[in-house]
Structures are given as structure tokens and as C-alpha cells.
């Protein structure tokens, strides 16, 4: 875990500004992955984002895999150089597709291959970590937890020689409770890290659950609840921040905004609430 906290931003928080989104899906009929393109305006290319983020006070960026326009060696080298020139860390490549718990063995094998290819991409463009979805099985499915943990451990071994760390997140069904997250991490081993997302636990136990997984996390997705005007629920958001602070979390605070209006302005509204937690 990091020894100091710093400000980061996810490209998801700018998804209306970075051009087309390239979603990955599984086609059960063909037994192959497909890419579906969702057209979006482009105010910044991915190559232009590191200097723009640095100008706005961010020390790091997390990049969603669907924001990569290309994955050839020449482009990945350019992207790595853009981060280096801007003095911004490429913390995490957020792989948004994959089900390590699928009952379809053909899909599970294909998804593992898909993750390995993106680990190679992460290595080439200088990402320190890759977020891998743990799975979509229910959080009470002990066999699925074990299956996912074994796959994550295998992927962590594959990535280690490429200077990339495999991490997962309280994201999708399998890791929708702190209990399932902790069981998964215990079985996967110390090589596998975690992201804590404020928006992915719910109910009365939410804040205790955030505190429970924060010590194993290298990144916190600081996601507020927003009203129709894009204004954050400040007391609730601060309660989340206090929960991970009490758990002695130190690492990246990754700002997440998906409300209406200008996305950079939306990020500024939560940045002022997070800055007191940056040491």
C-alpha cells in the first residue's frame, strides 16, 4: 500500500469528453468477444489527457479500457511517453469486462485470455496496475469465490514479470459485500490488491464495509451520490471519506463524476471535499 495520499481521476469521469467508448461483450452464439462502439464527443484525446490532468492538479489517472482508441505498440509507446512528459502517473488500467466465475467454460477461458492480453497492454503503456472484475456470481457462492481467487492469483503471477499488479474492486455481484471481498482476497493472496468504490456498497452496513476493505486497497474511488443538478450529497460523501480515513487508508483518491453538465466542473465540486484528506 502507498505511504501517502494523492489525487487521481478516472477517465470514466470524463467519458463525455474523450471520444467513442469501445465496449466489450461476449457473444454466446459465436463464442467470441465483440466490440460495440458508443459514439461520444471528443474534447481531449487520450494522449492529451495527462497534461490536462496535471494542469488541473491531478497526480495520477486511471484509464478505462474502452477509452483506448488503439492498442498497437506504437500507440502504447506514445501514451506512455505522454504520461511521462506530463509527470502524471498511470496508476490503473480499468478493465471493464470479464467474468472469472462464468459457468460457461468456453467463455471463462476466453475471458482469461482477454485479461492476459490487456495485462500485456498495461505493461507496454506503463500502467502500474490492472483492475480485473472478480466475477458476476452471487457473493454467497463459495465455489465461485474460490474459482475467482484462483484465476486472480494465476493472473497476478502472469503479470508480475510484466511489472503490473493485478487488483480487483468491490464491483459487480461477486464482490458486492465486504465479506465476499475479504474471502476472495484471503484466498487470492497478497499479490492481489483492491479498489474501494464508495458507490458500490449499500445499506446500513455500507460505512463499516468500506472501512473493512480499505486496508487492502491501493485506490479509493471517491464517488458521491449526485442529485439531478449534479450536486453531491456532501454529508454522505464526507462520511465515506471519514470511514476510509479511520481505517488508516493511504493511497490514491480517484474522483468519480457521472452527473449532468460539464464533467470537469462536476469533478471540482467533489475535489474540494477530498483535498483535506490528501496528505
Rosetta silent file (secondary structure, phi, psi, omega in degrees, C-alpha in Angstrom):
SEQUENCE: XXXXXXXXXXXXXXXXXXXXXXXXXXXXXXXXXXXXXXXXXXXXXXXXXXXXXXXXXXXXXXXXXXXXXXXXXXXXXXXXXXXXXXXXXXXXXXXXXXXXXXXXXXXXXXXXXXXXXXXXXXXXXXXXXXXXXXXXXXXXXXXXXXXXXXXXXXXXXXXXXXXXXXXXXXXXXXXXXXXXXXXXXXXXXXXXXXXXXXXXXXXXXXXXXXXXXXXXXXXXXXXXXXXXXXXXXXXXXXXXXXXXXXXXXXXXXXXXXXXXXXXXXXXXXXXXXXXXXXX
SCORE:     score description
SCORE:     0.000 S_00000001
   1 L     0.000  149.012 -179.069    0.000    0.000    0.000 S_00000001
   2 L   -65.603  160.517 -178.007    1.120    3.528   -0.696 S_00000001
   3 L  -104.314    1.697  177.881    2.572    5.638    2.122 S_00000001
   4 L  -151.645  157.426  179.737    0.850    8.895    1.195 S_00000001
   5 L   -96.589  150.623 -179.517   -2.435   10.001   -0.310 S_00000001
   6 E  -153.296  164.066 -173.617   -2.750   11.776   -3.639 S_00000001
   7 E   -93.859  132.336  179.526   -5.364   12.982   -6.094 S_00000001
   8 E  -136.248  169.524  177.721   -6.295   10.949   -9.149 S_00000001
   9 E  -142.321  144.291  176.029   -9.097   10.899  -11.709 S_00000001
  10 E   -94.260  144.288  176.253  -10.774    8.142  -13.685 S_00000001
  11 H   -66.112  -18.737  174.578  -11.421    8.527  -17.396 S_00000001
  12 H   -60.727  -32.205  179.972  -14.986    7.377  -16.625 S_00000001
  13 H   -70.126   -7.447 -178.509  -15.441   10.799  -15.004 S_00000001
  14 H  -127.704   23.641 -168.917  -14.698   12.339  -18.423 S_00000001
  15 L   -68.448  -13.538  174.706  -16.441    9.825  -20.651 S_00000001
  16 L   -90.896    6.329 -176.103  -18.448   12.502  -22.469 S_00000001
  17 L  -122.488   -7.284 -168.788  -15.207   14.268  -23.413 S_00000001
  18 E  -111.602   16.875  176.626  -12.863   11.508  -24.612 S_00000001
  19 L    86.077 -167.146 -172.642  -14.468   10.274  -27.813 S_00000001
  20 L   -58.155  144.563  173.210  -16.016    6.890  -28.637 S_00000001
  21 E   -99.593  131.162 -175.974  -16.480    4.221  -25.965 S_00000001
  22 E  -112.171   90.268 -175.336  -15.495    0.734  -27.146 S_00000001
  23 E   -80.739  141.051  176.011  -17.459   -1.755  -25.033 S_00000001
  24 E  -100.464  138.109  178.170  -16.547   -5.445  -24.969 S_00000001
  25 E  -140.670  157.458  178.044  -19.282   -8.096  -24.901 S_00000001
  26 E   -99.602  128.878  175.031  -19.463  -11.873  -25.125 S_00000001
  27 E  -102.262  105.205 -176.189  -21.453  -13.416  -27.970 S_00000001
  28 L   -66.277  -26.977 -179.069  -22.563  -16.828  -26.748 S_00000001
  29 L   -70.966  -40.439 -178.639  -23.708  -17.838  -30.241 S_00000001
  30 L   -94.380  -15.137 -177.635  -20.310  -17.286  -31.873 S_00000001
  31 L    66.762   38.659 -177.151  -18.212  -17.995  -28.775 S_00000001
  32 E  -146.314  159.701  174.598  -16.234  -14.808  -29.294 S_00000001
  33 E   -80.258  147.464  176.492  -15.818  -11.318  -27.928 S_00000001
  34 E  -127.336  154.520  175.605  -17.387   -8.397  -29.745 S_00000001
  35 E  -114.255  127.354  177.373  -16.764   -4.649  -29.595 S_00000001
  36 E  -113.765  127.489 -174.888  -19.695   -2.240  -29.593 S_00000001
  37 E   -99.530  128.047  176.805  -18.925    1.430  -30.214 S_00000001
  38 E  -110.869  108.419 -175.971  -20.832    4.174  -28.415 S_00000001
  39 L   -67.688  136.206  178.012  -20.116    7.498  -30.092 S_00000001
  40 L  -141.320  155.116  175.576  -19.223   10.400  -27.785 S_00000001
  41 L   -63.839  158.151  177.163  -17.791   13.910  -28.353 S_00000001
  42 E  -126.171  104.631  173.511  -14.043   14.344  -28.076 S_00000001
  43 L   -90.496  -29.606  177.318  -12.741   17.415  -26.280 S_00000001
  44 L  -134.931  139.756  166.558   -9.458   15.669  -25.396 S_00000001
  45 L   -79.582  163.835  177.888   -7.719   12.700  -26.941 S_00000001
  46 H   -61.188  -34.347  178.793   -6.331   10.144  -24.509 S_00000001
  47 H   -67.825  -28.067  179.889   -2.838   11.372  -25.422 S_00000001
  48 H   -84.814  -13.039 -173.842   -3.833   14.930  -24.473 S_00000001
  49 H   -68.423  -42.106 -177.871   -5.323   13.945  -21.129 S_00000001
  50 H   -55.589  -48.669  178.342   -2.150   13.630  -18.974 S_00000001
  51 H   -65.906  -32.979  178.420   -1.032   17.278  -19.412 S_00000001
  52 H   -67.129  -41.498  177.998   -4.630   18.476  -18.999 S_00000001
  53 H   -65.631  -41.122  178.477   -4.990   16.478  -15.772 S_00000001
  54 H   -61.066  -42.418  179.397   -1.643   17.785  -14.489 S_00000001
  55 H   -59.705  -29.951 -177.368   -2.765   21.352  -15.203 S_00000001
  56 L   -95.490    7.264  171.913   -5.843   20.726  -13.060 S_00000001
  57 L    94.826   14.814  179.543   -3.884   19.351  -10.095 S_00000001
  58 L   -94.664  137.052  179.880   -4.114   15.589  -10.564 S_00000001
  59 L   -91.644  -17.712 -174.234   -1.096   13.424   -9.795 S_00000001
  60 E  -152.437  164.596  177.530   -2.426   10.256  -11.443 S_00000001
  61 E  -136.984  144.052  166.755   -5.043    8.879  -13.843 S_00000001
  62 E  -110.071  129.279 -173.805   -6.963    5.612  -14.088 S_00000001
  63 E  -111.940  122.873  176.143   -7.843    4.737  -17.700 S_00000001
  64 E   -72.464  142.489 -174.117  -10.823    2.571  -18.652 S_00000001
  65 H   -63.666  -26.886 -178.047  -10.020    0.001  -21.324 S_00000001
  66 H   -76.549   -2.335  175.409  -12.873    1.210  -23.525 S_00000001
  67 H   -93.553   -5.314  177.508  -11.139    4.584  -23.917 S_00000001
  68 L   -75.163  117.690  176.673   -8.165    3.105  -25.783 S_00000001
  69 L   -74.479  -26.926 -179.881   -8.549    4.013  -29.480 S_00000001
  70 L  -148.677  159.861  175.332   -5.747    1.590  -30.392 S_00000001
  71 L  -131.745   20.804  176.393   -3.544   -0.987  -28.682 S_00000001
  72 L   -73.191  160.469 -173.860   -0.704   -1.331  -31.196 S_00000001
  73 H   -59.541  -39.498 -178.399    2.852   -0.975  -29.909 S_00000001
  74 H   -63.684  -44.116 -179.807    3.427    2.437  -31.477 S_00000001
  75 H   -66.703  -42.629 -178.745    0.342    3.959  -29.863 S_00000001
  76 H   -63.658  -33.958  175.572    1.064    2.418  -26.456 S_00000001
  77 H   -66.326  -41.119  176.041    4.578    3.854  -26.594 S_00000001
  78 H   -61.061  -42.541 -178.431    3.112    7.293  -27.366 S_00000001
  79 H   -65.314  -42.898  177.573    0.713    7.001  -24.447 S_00000001
  80 H   -59.734  -42.967 -179.634    3.489    6.006  -22.067 S_00000001
  81 H   -66.212  -35.123  179.527    5.543    8.990  -23.234 S_00000001
  82 H   -64.554  -41.843  176.423    2.569   11.351  -22.760 S_00000001
  83 H   -64.229  -45.271 -178.286    2.228   10.329  -19.123 S_00000001
  84 H   -62.504  -44.670 -177.906    5.965   10.631  -18.550 S_00000001
  85 H   -64.949  -32.866 -178.866    6.219   14.065  -20.169 S_00000001
  86 H   -83.129  -11.231 -176.594    3.306   15.367  -18.079 S_00000001
  87 L    69.070   29.611 -178.979    4.723   13.983  -14.819 S_00000001
  88 L  -113.728  137.700 -179.226    1.452   12.127  -14.187 S_00000001
  89 E   -82.228  136.297  169.869    1.297    8.512  -13.010 S_00000001
  90 E   -91.065   91.717 -173.506   -0.657    5.937  -14.990 S_00000001
  91 E   -72.410  -56.218 -169.902   -1.917    4.170  -11.907 S_00000001
  92 E  -139.730  132.929  166.516   -4.510    1.690  -13.144 S_00000001
  93 E   -89.853  115.852 -176.777   -5.856    0.318  -16.370 S_00000001
  94 E   -89.902  100.072  177.895   -9.516   -0.351  -15.518 S_00000001
  95 L   -80.642  118.071 -168.932  -10.563   -3.462  -17.409 S_00000001
  96 L   -98.203    1.431 -177.584  -14.339   -3.195  -17.500 S_00000001
  97 L  -127.351  151.968  172.934  -15.191   -6.591  -18.973 S_00000001
  98 L   132.314  140.336  176.939  -14.731  -10.192  -17.857 S_00000001
  99 L  -134.131   99.072 -178.934  -16.386  -12.850  -15.721 S_00000001
 100 L   -74.006   -4.238 -178.429  -13.954  -15.157  -13.948 S_00000001
 101 L  -112.903    8.327 -177.014  -16.918  -17.041  -12.431 S_00000001
 102 L   -57.552  138.747  176.581  -18.884  -17.793  -15.599 S_00000001
 103 L   -74.635  -15.640  178.010  -20.417  -21.267  -15.710 S_00000001
 104 L   -82.650  105.803 -175.539  -19.638  -21.305  -19.443 S_00000001
 105 H   -62.486  -33.524  178.632  -16.162  -22.840  -19.550 S_00000001
 106 H   -64.785  -44.326  178.818  -15.596  -21.591  -23.089 S_00000001
 107 H   -66.103  -42.579 -177.457  -16.350  -18.021  -22.039 S_00000001
 108 H   -60.479  -42.677  178.861  -14.260  -18.296  -18.873 S_00000001
 109 H   -65.529  -41.537  179.105  -11.232  -19.472  -20.863 S_00000001
 110 H   -65.157  -39.896 -179.876  -11.749  -16.734  -23.459 S_00000001
 111 H   -66.690  -37.405  175.982  -12.097  -14.101  -20.747 S_00000001
 112 H   -62.225  -41.980  176.485   -8.869  -15.230  -19.089 S_00000001
 113 H   -63.590  -39.247  177.390   -7.103  -14.847  -22.432 S_00000001
 114 H   -60.501  -45.085  179.787   -8.696  -11.421  -22.850 S_00000001
 115 H   -63.793  -42.953  179.883   -7.388  -10.319  -19.440 S_00000001
 116 H   -60.137  -40.856  178.934   -3.885  -11.581  -20.225 S_00000001
 117 H   -63.207  -37.857  179.074   -3.811   -9.560  -23.450 S_00000001
 118 H   -74.830  -26.256  171.059   -4.796   -6.431  -21.527 S_00000001
 119 H   -62.437  -41.659  177.097   -2.113   -7.147  -18.930 S_00000001
 120 H   -62.304  -40.335  177.002    0.337   -7.001  -21.829 S_00000001
 121 H   -62.051  -46.397  179.747   -1.213   -3.687  -22.911 S_00000001
 122 H   -57.685  -42.074 -179.823   -0.903   -2.321  -19.368 S_00000001
 123 H   -63.629  -43.693 -176.366    2.754   -3.299  -19.274 S_00000001
 124 H   -68.932  -33.085 -176.885    3.537   -1.664  -22.605 S_00000001
 125 H   -96.698    3.123  171.812    1.863    1.658  -21.805 S_00000001
 126 L    90.263   12.791  176.785    3.294    1.900  -18.298 S_00000001
 127 L   -68.857  135.700 -178.498    0.234    1.238  -16.131 S_00000001
 128 L   -77.268  -28.062 -175.096    1.244    0.164  -12.637 S_00000001
 129 E  -142.480  161.814  171.572   -1.896   -1.928  -12.059 S_00000001
 130 E  -132.361  126.750  177.216   -4.806   -3.501  -13.893 S_00000001
 131 E   -85.303  122.302 -179.946   -8.269   -3.773  -12.348 S_00000001
 132 L  -113.336  129.740  178.656   -9.831   -7.155  -13.146 S_00000001
 133 L   -67.525  128.378 -175.500  -13.514   -7.804  -12.464 S_00000001
 134 L   -70.068  -35.362  178.739  -13.744  -10.657   -9.944 S_00000001
 135 L   152.470  169.149 -174.421  -16.983  -12.064  -11.311 S_00000001
 136 L  -112.778    7.623  175.647  -20.731  -11.882  -11.616 S_00000001
 137 L   -72.206  161.971  178.384  -21.744  -14.857   -9.459 S_00000001
 138 L   -61.580  149.398 -178.215  -23.624  -14.154   -6.198 S_00000001
 139 L   -68.242  -11.490  178.488  -21.437  -13.058   -3.260 S_00000001
 140 L   -93.114   -1.145 -177.409  -22.637  -16.087   -1.263 S_00000001
 141 L   -83.985   96.220 -175.459  -21.342  -18.588   -3.852 S_00000001
 142 H   -62.831  -37.818  179.547  -18.298  -20.017   -2.069 S_00000001
 143 H   -65.338  -38.370  178.681  -17.258  -22.127   -5.061 S_00000001
 144 H   -67.430  -38.265  176.506  -17.340  -19.052   -7.308 S_00000001
 145 H   -60.235  -44.981  179.811  -15.226  -17.097   -4.815 S_00000001
 146 H   -65.419  -40.085  179.618  -12.635  -19.859   -4.849 S_00000001
 147 H   -64.390  -43.230  178.820  -12.727  -20.077   -8.650 S_00000001
 148 H   -65.909  -43.524 -179.057  -12.253  -16.325   -8.987 S_00000001
 149 H   -60.620  -41.901  179.040   -9.475  -16.235   -6.378 S_00000001
 150 H   -63.975  -40.760  179.026   -7.559  -18.978   -8.198 S_00000001
 151 H   -66.585  -42.485  179.422   -7.914  -17.124  -11.505 S_00000001
 152 H   -63.964  -40.437  178.393   -6.808  -13.818   -9.975 S_00000001
 153 H   -63.557  -40.283  177.845   -3.773  -15.497   -8.374 S_00000001
 154 H   -64.271  -43.278  179.111   -2.861  -17.050  -11.733 S_00000001
 155 H   -66.620  -35.557  177.984   -3.232  -13.678  -13.470 S_00000001
 156 H   -64.223  -37.860  177.502   -1.155  -11.989  -10.752 S_00000001
 157 H   -66.712  -41.166  178.216    1.658  -14.456  -11.409 S_00000001
 158 H   -61.678  -41.405 -173.870    1.402  -13.780  -15.149 S_00000001
 159 H   -79.332  -22.158 -174.139    1.508  -10.012  -14.612 S_00000001
 160 H   -59.034  -40.749 -178.954    4.336   -9.940  -12.075 S_00000001
 161 L   -72.969   -9.538  179.808    7.049  -10.429  -14.694 S_00000001
 162 L  -104.377   11.063  177.865    5.496   -7.566  -16.671 S_00000001
 163 L    59.657   35.589  176.901    5.752   -5.117  -13.748 S_00000001
 164 L  -126.750  136.480  177.152    1.971   -4.855  -13.461 S_00000001
 165 E  -100.958  135.716  175.272   -0.042   -5.666  -10.347 S_00000001
 166 E   -83.948  129.059  174.032   -3.456   -7.315  -10.591 S_00000001
 167 E  -131.388  161.216  175.657   -6.125   -5.680   -8.458 S_00000001
 168 E  -127.277 -167.528 -172.353   -9.887   -6.118   -8.237 S_00000001
 169 E  -153.812  157.393  170.442  -12.725   -3.998   -6.866 S_00000001
 170 L   -75.011   72.019 -169.514  -15.995   -4.132   -4.950 S_00000001
 171 L  -140.539  130.535 -174.274  -17.611   -4.098   -8.393 S_00000001
 172 L    75.047  176.569 -165.614  -20.246   -6.470   -9.820 S_00000001
 173 H   -64.092  -45.716 -171.972  -22.080   -9.125   -7.859 S_00000001
 174 H   -57.196  -36.813 -177.068  -19.323  -11.382   -6.505 S_00000001
 175 H  -108.968   36.216 -178.221  -17.644   -8.565   -4.574 S_00000001
 176 L   -86.949    0.612  173.471  -20.801   -6.676   -3.603 S_00000001
 177 L  -131.475  152.718  177.612  -20.246   -7.311    0.121 S_00000001
 178 H   -63.087  -36.723 -179.171  -17.207   -6.743    2.311 S_00000001
 179 H   -59.718  -46.887 -179.761  -17.423  -10.350    3.473 S_00000001
 180 H   -68.066  -35.131  176.815  -17.096  -11.744   -0.058 S_00000001
 181 H   -60.507  -47.265 -176.210  -14.303   -9.263   -0.845 S_00000001
 182 H   -68.718  -37.003  175.351  -12.283  -10.334    2.179 S_00000001
 183 H   -62.546  -43.826  179.853  -12.825  -14.044    1.483 S_00000001
 184 H   -61.289  -47.832 -178.354  -11.676  -13.508   -2.092 S_00000001
 185 H   -65.314  -37.773  179.178   -8.556  -11.588   -1.072 S_00000001
 186 H   -62.010  -38.471 -178.525   -7.658  -14.153    1.599 S_00000001
 187 H   -81.384  -32.297 -178.106   -7.735  -16.933   -0.991 S_00000001
 188 H   -74.907  -29.232  178.465   -6.095  -14.960   -3.818 S_00000001
 189 L    97.558  169.553 -173.800   -3.127  -13.931   -1.671 S_00000001
 190 L   -65.859  -18.558 -178.983   -1.207  -10.732   -1.021 S_00000001
 191 L   -67.667  -21.136 -177.909   -0.214  -10.336   -4.675 S_00000001
 192 L   -99.005  126.842  179.705   -3.788   -9.266   -5.495 S_00000001
 193 E  -101.833 -169.326 -170.833   -4.863   -5.783   -4.415 S_00000001
 194 E  -143.665  152.199  165.861   -8.191   -3.981   -4.145 S_00000001
 195 E  -115.779  133.740  173.390  -10.086   -0.835   -5.094 S_00000001
 196 E  -101.139  118.789  178.491  -12.710    0.503   -2.695 S_00000001
 197 E  -107.412  123.325 -177.965  -15.563    2.255   -4.511 S_00000001
 198 L   -60.558  -27.678 -173.402  -17.841    4.424   -2.359 S_00000001
 199 L   -90.667   -0.184 -171.916  -20.804    3.806   -4.646 S_00000001
 200 L  -107.171    0.263  167.545  -20.757    0.009   -4.726 S_00000001
 201 L  -110.398  150.713 -175.024  -21.775   -0.875   -1.161 S_00000001
 202 L  -141.646  162.336  175.603  -25.288   -0.097    0.026 S_00000001
 203 L    89.029 -175.322 -174.332  -27.465   -0.190    3.116 S_00000001
 204 L   -63.700  -26.658 -176.321  -26.825    0.389    6.805 S_00000001
 205 L   -87.153    1.080 -171.710  -23.560   -1.585    6.784 S_00000001
 206 H   -51.471  -48.601 -171.312  -22.031    0.475    3.943 S_00000001
 207 H   -72.959  -35.485  174.303  -19.565    2.517    6.012 S_00000001
 208 H   -67.115  -35.596  178.888  -18.343   -0.435    8.053 S_00000001
 209 H   -68.327  -41.423  176.290  -17.892   -2.371    4.807 S_00000001
 210 H   -58.447  -45.211 -179.155  -15.849    0.444    3.261 S_00000001
 211 H   -65.084  -30.973 -176.747  -13.620    0.508    6.348 S_00000001
 212 H   -69.743  -37.206 -177.095  -13.220   -3.278    6.239 S_00000001
 213 H   -97.537  -12.678 -178.599  -11.720   -3.441    2.744 S_00000001
 214 H   -56.790  -38.623 -179.078   -9.881   -0.094    2.724 S_00000001
 215 L   -63.258  -22.154  177.713   -6.715   -1.513    4.372 S_00000001
 216 L   -94.494    4.219 -172.278   -6.256   -3.912    1.417 S_00000001
 217 E   -97.989  142.719  175.202   -6.918   -1.173   -1.140 S_00000001
 218 E  -101.386   -7.855 -175.675   -4.427    0.706   -3.293 S_00000001
 219 E  -152.750  140.541  173.097   -7.104    3.028   -4.644 S_00000001
 220 E  -116.364  125.883  173.378  -10.346    4.584   -3.432 S_00000001
 221 E   -87.175  102.253 -176.174  -12.978    5.574   -5.970 S_00000001
 222 E   -81.794   86.470 -174.948  -14.330    8.723   -4.341 S_00000001
 223 E  -112.084  120.401  178.441  -17.824    8.605   -5.811 S_00000001
 224 L   -91.518  165.795  167.167  -20.571   10.770   -4.331 S_00000001
 225 L   -87.684  128.843 -174.206  -24.332   10.448   -4.686 S_00000001
 226 E  -112.773  145.802  173.881  -25.455   13.242   -7.022 S_00000001
 227 L   -87.049 -175.417 -175.064  -28.791   14.970   -7.428 S_00000001
 228 L   -66.142  -16.371  178.178  -30.362   15.883  -10.775 S_00000001
 229 L   -94.895    1.186 -178.936  -28.287   19.063  -10.911 S_00000001
 230 L    82.714   15.824  179.683  -25.015   17.176  -10.396 S_00000001
 231 L   -91.644  133.808 -176.922  -24.584   18.393   -6.819 S_00000001
 232 E   -76.669  150.600  169.498  -23.065   15.866   -4.396 S_00000001
 233 L   -77.166   92.971 -170.538  -24.683   14.718   -1.159 S_00000001
 234 H   -63.154  -46.355 -179.790  -21.884   16.271    0.890 S_00000001
 235 H   -60.214  -40.629 -179.770  -22.640   14.778    4.348 S_00000001
 236 H   -67.127  -41.406 -179.725  -22.895   11.257    2.907 S_00000001
 237 H   -64.176  -44.118  178.991  -19.720   11.697    0.851 S_00000001
 238 H   -64.718  -34.714  177.183  -17.761   13.001    3.840 S_00000001
 239 H   -62.310  -38.008  175.498  -18.997   10.042    5.886 S_00000001
 240 H   -64.093  -45.937  179.183  -17.433    7.738    3.271 S_00000001
 241 H   -60.239  -41.517  179.849  -14.174    9.698    3.389 S_00000001
 242 H   -66.875  -34.271 -179.664  -14.121    9.517    7.182 S_00000001
 243 H   -63.522  -43.881 -179.141  -14.742    5.764    7.093 S_00000001
 244 H   -77.307  -29.741  175.163  -11.646    5.051    4.995 S_00000001
 245 H   -63.624  -42.937  179.697   -9.583    7.609    6.915 S_00000001
 246 H   -63.348  -26.627  177.549  -10.467    5.845   10.176 S_00000001
 247 L   -84.198    7.401  178.224   -9.251    2.605    8.591 S_00000001
 248 L    64.207   32.284  175.651   -5.857    4.332    8.045 S_00000001
 249 L   -68.242  136.129  171.449   -6.168    4.219    4.281 S_00000001
 250 L  -139.557  126.095 -178.680   -3.386    5.966    2.367 S_00000001
 251 L   164.825 -154.210 -176.860   -3.233    5.916   -1.400 S_00000001
 252 E   -77.078  132.616  166.698   -4.992    7.299   -4.450 S_00000001
 253 E  -103.130  106.687 -173.874   -8.269    9.165   -4.088 S_00000001
 254 E   -98.043  114.597 -175.455   -9.741    8.764   -7.565 S_00000001
 255 E   -76.471  132.743 -179.703  -12.501   11.282   -8.264 S_00000001
 256 E  -121.864  122.073  175.408  -15.608    9.876   -9.942 S_00000001
 257 L  -134.431  130.549  177.223  -18.247   12.113  -11.510 S_00000001
 258 L  -139.739   31.893  179.435  -21.046   10.971  -13.805 S_00000001
 259 L   -92.053 -174.053 -178.959  -23.612   13.715  -13.350 S_00000001
 260 L   -75.614  169.224  174.664  -25.015   16.266  -15.794 S_00000001
 261 L    80.472 -164.983 -179.178  -23.275   19.328  -17.136 S_00000001
 262 L   -65.657  124.212 -173.618  -19.583   19.997  -17.549 S_00000001
 263 H   -70.807  -36.126  176.550  -17.682   16.996  -16.237 S_00000001
 264 H   -63.848  -39.223  178.423  -14.597   18.958  -15.185 S_00000001
 265 H   -66.533  -39.046  176.305  -16.831   21.306  -13.176 S_00000001
 266 H   -60.637  -39.603  177.418  -18.544   18.329  -11.563 S_00000001
 267 H   -65.140  -37.623  179.300  -15.147   16.995  -10.539 S_00000001
 268 H   -62.007  -33.069 -178.389  -14.227   20.346   -8.995 S_00000001
 269 H   -67.129  -29.839  176.848  -17.292   20.137   -6.724 S_00000001
 270 H   -96.019  -21.793  178.355  -16.023   16.939   -5.125 S_00000001
 271 H   -58.094  -41.831 -177.741  -12.329   17.787   -5.334 S_00000001
 272 H   -64.598  -25.657  178.032  -12.728   20.476   -2.668 S_00000001
 273 H   -80.563  -27.416 -178.171  -14.247   17.871   -0.345 S_00000001
 274 H   -85.410  -32.644 -173.752  -11.424   15.371   -0.954 S_00000001
 275 H   -52.649  -36.755  177.782   -8.453   17.750   -0.718 S_00000001
 276 H   -62.894  -16.345 -178.951   -8.475   17.848    3.133 S_00000001
 277 H   -95.079   -1.771  178.528   -7.841   14.070    3.053 S_00000001
 278 L   -88.678  121.443 -178.575   -4.741   14.365    0.846 S_00000001
 279 L  -109.355    0.000    0.000   -1.600   14.274    2.990 S_00000001
